Amino acid sequence: LGVNAYPAAEYPVNIFSKDILERFNDNNMPEDLLNVCLAGRIMTRRIMGNASFAELQDYKGRIQLYFRRDDICPDEDKTMYNTVFKKLLDIGDIIGVKGYAFRTQMGEISVHVKEFTVLSKSIHPLPIVKEKDGVVYDAFSDPEQRYRNRSMDLIVNPQVKTAFVHRTRLTNSMRSFLNNKGYLEVETPVLQPLYGGAAARPFKTHHNALNQTLYLRIANELYLKRLIVGGFDGVYEFAKDFRNEGMDRFHNPEFTQMELYVAYKDYNWMMDLVEEMVERIALDLHGDTKVQLGQNTIDFKRPWKRYTMYEAIERFAGIDISNQTEEELRSTARELKIDIDDSMGKGKIIDEIFGAYCEKEMI
């Protein structure tokens, strides 16, 4: 039909769906809503002969579209409506539309489409998630599918985007907090000739030009400490680290961490800083230190309750191990049905007890 399904040209988007819905005014319509241009995916369609409705999802939300055959095809050739729109477009196709905002007879704010452009044709239609009266049908909810196809998850479960947005806002808040303290953000090597700063198995690779084995870093600690040695009083890094070990919902072979090193401080000062920073992040993200997580409300307002590891184990496991020898600790761990082996020293055994009985109580 001569319709390019994958045009490379710019499409002049000038508004988002959310902006139209928020700024629509029946009595005093903003002038820019009379000439809107937006783009997104088709999420639903209702074909009704010479007029049809569709729902468009863009970055900020969804809005209803109204198509009328004679507006789309004012001349004798009705191909763009009768064939392209009605027969060849699928759920998930990306289109651009131009028109004006109006309210339908049913009272729904919509866009009356005067022109549409195919911007990207989907190879396969999306799974159709339906919602009626607050009840979701045919939800794309299988965890295996969602984690293996995150782009699909984001499209059909748009609320998932909130986690991505909050993560970016969180790192921006953290970065702003540390910058205001006068600490310097740096970058350290990802490929290292000798990995260190933690105990983990590395990923190994080969540098052809140097004919040398290199490792993906398991931590950025040692290079940050070298910067402190070199004369910086405070440095931090958002680092991608890699550990070639097991995987579960709490451990990923590739992960991001922020590490901070400041000269002339101790761990009590660091605890104070963490409390202050996390409180600041909660306020920046939620406007309040109280954050709802499921059925629980977590208050990040300072000061926080603090335990030593001994105190935490006594509180949550009901055992005082502060004066136990290594052999007594081994016996205690076995009584608590904690899996240990002969290679574990006193510190590791304490850590295993803490992990089994205390960590879940502190999340």
SULRAKA-V441791 format. One record per helix or strand of 3 or more residues. SS is the DSSP state (h for helix, s for strand). FROM is the first residue (numbers start at 1). LEN is the number of residues. If there is no record, write none. Layout:
ss=SS from=FROM len=LEN
ss=SS from=FROM len=LEN
This chain:
ss=h from=17 len=7
ss=h from=31 len=4
ss=s from=36 len=13
ss=s from=51 len=8
ss=s from=61 len=8
ss=h from=69 len=4
ss=h from=79 len=10
ss=s from=94 len=10
ss=s from=109 len=12
ss=s from=130 len=3
ss=s from=135 len=3
ss=h from=143 len=6
ss=h from=150 len=7
ss=h from=158 len=23
ss=s from=204 len=4
ss=s from=212 len=5
ss=h from=221 len=9
ss=s from=234 len=9
ss=s from=254 len=9
ss=h from=267 len=20
ss=s from=290 len=4
ss=s from=296 len=4
ss=h from=309 len=9
ss=h from=326 len=10
ss=h from=346 len=12
ss=h from=359 len=4
